[in-house]
């Protein structure tokens, strides 16, 4: 009789291992109300996939798909006509920022946007680390960049 439980255990072992390898995502584990109450409905599909991967124990997260557009590609502000007064862009210039000098300065923002100064007479000399900037629309489709804490503005055009 002791052979029967051992044989039964061996027969069920593959099913147990297969079940242990299965993973239930957060969406499957939680009710819709719990999912929303936890704020998980606000995550992008990539963020949710990364969270599920982390829970699964996979620390190495898969890179974002090349087919997914960046924030800068989705956000068309500054690239088309039809500027609206509320189209203010707030982001950050990453790294050491030394200001602008005429039309030579290119601003690469944290959100992926790239802007260039267009005013040959504009100059600002600063030495800041990761400054917050506001880009606001002006008259006749003009855009102006201003560094937080400074009154100086420079006219810019969006490159990317």
N, C-alpha and C positions, 0 to 999 in steps of 0.2 A: 504493500500500500504506500510506502514512502516514495516509490518511484512516480506515482501518479501526480502528486503536487509538484515534484521537480519537473516532470514533463509538461505539466500545465504552465508552470512558470516559464519554461523555455519557449513554449508556444506563444505565450502572451508578450514576451520580451520585445520582439520587433514592433508590436503595436504600441507598447509603452514608450519605446524610444522614439518612434515616429510622432507620438503625441507630445513628447517632451520637446521635440524640435519645432513643433508648430508654435507660432506666435500670434497672439491676439493683439491687434493694434488698439490704441486708445479709443478709436471710433467704435470698435467692436465691443470693447469692455464696458464702455459707459453708455448710459442712456443719452438721448439727444439733449435733455434738460441738464444733466450733469456736465456734458461736454460744453454746453453754452455757459453754464454757471462758472466753470473753471476758466472761461475766456479762451478756450482752445479753438473756437470757431473763428477767431480773429487771425490765426496763423495762416501763412501761405501754405500751399501744398508741400513746398520744399521744406519749410520749417517744421511742419507736422511730421514729414518723413524722417527728418533728422532727429526729432524728439523720440519717435518710435524706435529708430535705430539705436539711440542711446539707451533707451529702456531695455531693448533687446540685448544690450551688452556689447554692442559693436561701437567702440570708441572712434574708429576711423570712419568719418562720415563721407558719403559719396559726394563728389564734386557736383555742383549745379550743372544741369544740362546745358549744353551749348545752344540749344534751341530756345532757351528761355531768354526773353529780352531783358536788358538791364533797366533800372529805374530811369536812367537818362534817355533810353530809347523810347520808353513809354510816355514820359513827360515831354510834351512838345512845346512847352512854354519857351518863348524866345526864338523859336524856329519858324513860326508862321505869323501871318498877319492876324489882326483881330485881337490885340492885346486888351485884356480887361483890367480895370483898376485893382481888382482883388488878387491879381496874379503875382503875389509876392513869393519869392523863393528864399528860404532860409536854409543855409547849409554851412559847411565848414571847409576851409582850405587846410588840408592836412600837411603837417610839417612846418618848417621854418618859413615864415612869410616876411618879405622885406619891403612890401609896398608895390607901387606901380610907377612906371616911367613911360609916359607917352603911349605910343601904340605898340610897344614891344612886349607888354606883359600878358601872359596867358594864365588864366586862373582855372586850375583843376579842382573841382569840388568833390567833397566826400560822397555826394549822391551820384557821381559819375558825369555830371555836366561839365562842359569845358567852355569857358568864355574868354574873350580877348578884349583888351582895352582898345578904344577907338579914338580917344581924344589926345592929339599930339602934345598939347600943352599941360596935360594932367600929370602931376607928380605927387607922390606920397612916400616918405621914407619912414619905415617902422621896422621893428625887429620883434615879431610875435610868433608864438608857437600855436598852431592849430586854431587860428582865429575864426569866430563865427562871422558870416557875412550875410547881408540881405541884398537881394537883387530885386529892384522894384521897377515896374513899367513907368515910362514917361510919355511925353507927347509925341505923336507921329511914330509909333512903334519903337521908340527909344527905350533902352534898358540901362539902369544905373546900379553899380555895385558900391556898397558901403560896408566898411568893416565896423563891427560892433564896438562902440565906445569912441568912435571918431566921426567927426562931422563931414569930412571930405568924401566926395563921391566921384566915381569915374564912369563915363559912358562906356558900355560894353556891348558886344554882339556875341551871340551864341555860336560856337563852332560845332559842338556835339551835345 
